[in-house]
C-alpha cells in the first residue's frame, strides 16, 4: 500500500512538472530531461510509466480534466452542451490543452489511443444525454447525432487553432442553438 502511494505521488509530481514546463515553453521544446529535473526524479522513472512525451501530455490533460466534463442529466441537452463546450474551450486554451492539440496532429496512433481511452467514453456519455433528450421530447429521434456532435466540437478547435482565441459563452450559445435548431421537436400544426 505504501509503495502504491509513493508511486502515485511520484506520478503526480511528474504530471505537475509537465504543466510547469509547458507554462514556460511549447510542446516542441518539452524534454523528458527537463520534466525529470522539475519533478526531482530520474529519466528512467518517467520512462517506467510513459514511453514518450506525448503520453505525458495525454495523461496530464486527463488528470487536469478528470471531473471537468461531467454531464448533469437533470439539465437540458442544450445546457449540458453549452457547459461542456465552455469547459472544453478553456481546457484546450491552457498550455496543456494546446500541447494536446499538437500531439494529436503529430502522433496519429497516440491520438487514436487517446480517442478510445478518453474521448470515446465522454462521447458515450453525451449519447446517453441525447437519448434522454429524445425521451424528454427536447429533440427528434431521427437526426444524425454523430454528425451533430462533430459539428459542435469542430468550431471550438478551429477557433483555438486558427484564430488563437477562446470562444466566449455567447459564441458557444449561438453555436449550440444553430446546431440544435434542426433537431428540435416542433409542435405539429393540425
N, C-alpha and C positions, 0 to 999 in steps of 0.2 A: 504493500500500500504506500509506503513512504517513497519507494522508487518511482511509482506512478505519479505521485505528487511532484517529485523532483523533475521528472521528465516533462510534465505538464508546465511547470514553472519555466523550465528552460525553453520549451517551445514558445511559450508566450513572450518571453524575453526576446527571442529571435524575431517573432512577428512584430513586436514593438520596434525592434531595430529596423525592420523593413520600412515601417511608417516613418521613422526618423530620417532614414536615408532618402526616401522619396520626397520628403519635405525639403530636402536640400538640393536634390538633382533628379533628373528624369530617369525613366526606366533604362534607357540605353547606357547610362553611366552607373547603374546599380551593379555592385560586385558582391560576391559571396565573402570576399576578404573584408570589405567594409562592414557588411552585416555582422560577421563574426566578431569583429573588433567592437562594434557598438553593443553587441549582446554579451560580450565577455566570454565567448566560447570559441572553440577551435572550429576550423572549417569542416573537419571530419564529423563534428557533432551535427552541423547543418546537413551535410550530405547523408547522414544516417537517416534523416526523415524526408529530405527533399532532394530530388535529382537535379533540379535546375532552378534558376532564379524565378522562372515563370511560375513554377509550382508554389514558391514562396508568396508571390503576388496573389495567386488564386486563394491560397489559404488565409492570407492577410485580409483580403476582401471579404471572404466568407466569415471570418471572425468579427470583422467590423460591422457586418450587416446581418448577423445571425437572426436577430429578432426584428429587424427594421421592416421587413416586407410581409409581416403577418397580416392576414385579412381579418376584418371584423364582419362576420357573417350576419350580424344583426343590422348592418347598414346596407344601403343600396349598392348595386353594382357600380353605378356612376361614382358614388362617394369613394368606394374602395379603389377604383381605378385611378381617380384623381390623386388620392393619398399615396398610392403606390408609385405613380409617376413622379410626384413631387419628391418623394424619398429617393427614388432611383436617380433623378436628376442631381440631387445633392451628392449622393454616393459616387456617381460617375465623375462629378466635377472635382472631387477630392483627389489628391495626388495618387492614392492607391487605385481609385477608380479609373483615372486616366492611364495609369500603368496597365491596368487590366485591359483596357481597350487596345493598347499597343500589343500586349501579349496575344490577345485573341486574333489580331490581324496577322501577327508574325508567326504564330505557332498553332497551325490549324488543328493538329492532332490533340494538343493540350486544350485548345478551345472546345473541341468536341467532348473531351472528358469533363470539362467544366460545365458544359451544357447539360450533359447527362446527370452529373452529380449534384449540381446546384440549381441551374435554371429550370430544368425539366420538372423537378418536384414543385417549384413555385408556380410554374405554368399549370401543373395539375391542380394545384390549389385554386388557381384562377378559374379553371374549367368547372370546378365544383361550385364556385360562386356564380358562374354563368348559368349552370343548371338550376341553382336556387333562384336566380333572377327570372328564368323562364317559368318556374313554378309560381313565382310571385306575380307573373304576368307583367314584368318590367320590360321584357324583350321577347321577340318572337323565337320560336323553337327552330324554325327553318332559316338559319342565317349562317354564313361561313365564318364561324367564330375564330378559327385558327388564323384566318386572313385578317380578321378584325384585330386580334392581338398583335400581329405583326405590324399592322397599320398604326397601332397606338405606340408601340415601343420604338419603331424606326425613327420618327421625328426627334425623339429625345436624343438618341445617339447622333443624329445629323446635326442638331443644334450645337451639341457639345464639341463634336469633332470638327465640323466645318466652319461654324460661326464663333467657336470658342466662347459660348455663352450658355448659362444655365436657363432653361425655360422657366419662366415665372408661373405663379399659380393661375394667372389669367390665361396665359398661353395654353397651359395644360387643361384648364376648364374648357376652353374653346375647342381644343383637340378632342377631348373626350366627348363633348356634345356633338361635334361634327361626325365622329366615327360611330357613335351610338345611334344617331338620328335614324338611319335606315333600319335599324334593328328593333326600334321601339314598337311596342304594341299600340295600334291605333284603333280607337273605338269605331266599329263599323256603323255606317250611316244606313238606317233602314228606310 
